[in-house]
C-alpha cells in the first residue's frame, strides 16, 4: 500500500465526499460531477488522485467509465492504524 498517497488522497474534503458517494453506489464521472456541482475537469483530477492511491477502481461499461470504492485499501489502512496502538491486527 502506498500509504503516503492514500493519506494525501483522503486529506481533501471533496475526495472524502466522493468516496462517501461511491460507498453508496458505483458511479460515472458525470454523475459525480452533477452530485457535487463540480466541473468535469475538477472531478477527473480528484478521481485520478483517488485511483492512483488505490482507493477506487475503474471499469469500462460501453461508453462509460464506472468508478467503485476499493475497500481492501481501507482495510489495509485500518490495519496499519491499529498497529500504531501497539497491537498487530492478528491479535
N, C-alpha and C positions, 0 to 999 in steps of 0.2 A: 504494500500500500504506500502510495506517495503521500505521506502524512501532511507535509507542508502544503501540497496542492489542495488536499481535502480541507484543511483548516482555512486556507485562503478562500476557497470557494464558498464555504458556509459562513464566512465572516460577513458577507454582504447581505443586507436585509432583503433585497429584491430576489437574490438567488435562493434565500431561505423560503420566500413566498412561493417561488416557482417549484421548489421541492415539495412544499406542502400541497400545492395544487396537483403535482404528479402522484402524491401519495393517494389521492382520491381516485385518480383515473389517468391512464395514458393519454397524451395529447400531442397534437402537432403544433408547430411554431405559431401558426396563425391563431389557433385557439388560445395559446398562452398570451400572445400579444394583445388580443382582444380582452382577455380577462383582466390584464393589468394595465391596460391603456398605455402600452409601450409601443415604440416603433419596431418594425421588423428587424432593423439593424441592431437595436438595443437587445432585443430578445435573442438574436443569433449570437451576439457577444456573450451574454450570460449562459446560454446553452452550451457554447463552445467550452467555456471555463468549467462548467459542471461536468461535461463529457470528459475533458482532459483529466479531471480529478477522479473520474470513475464513478461519480455519484449518479449518473444517468446512463442509460443505454439507448441506442438508436436502432430502429429497424425501418426499412422501406416498405410501404404498403401502397402499391400502384404509384400514384403521383405524389404521395405524401411521405414525409419523414415523421415517424412517430417516436416520441420520447417517453421513456419509462424510468421509474425510480429503480436504482440498483441497490437493494437492501443489504447485500453482502458487504459492501464497503462500510455501511453504518455499523454492522455487526463487528467488523474489524476495529473500527474507531472506538466503539464502546468497550471492546476487549482491552484496547490499549489504555483507555482512560481508567478502566478498572484496575489495571496493573499499577497505576500511579498511586493507588491507595495501599500498595504493599501486598496485593494478592494477585495470584495468577487467575485467569478465568477458568482454569481447570479445577480449582479448589471447590 
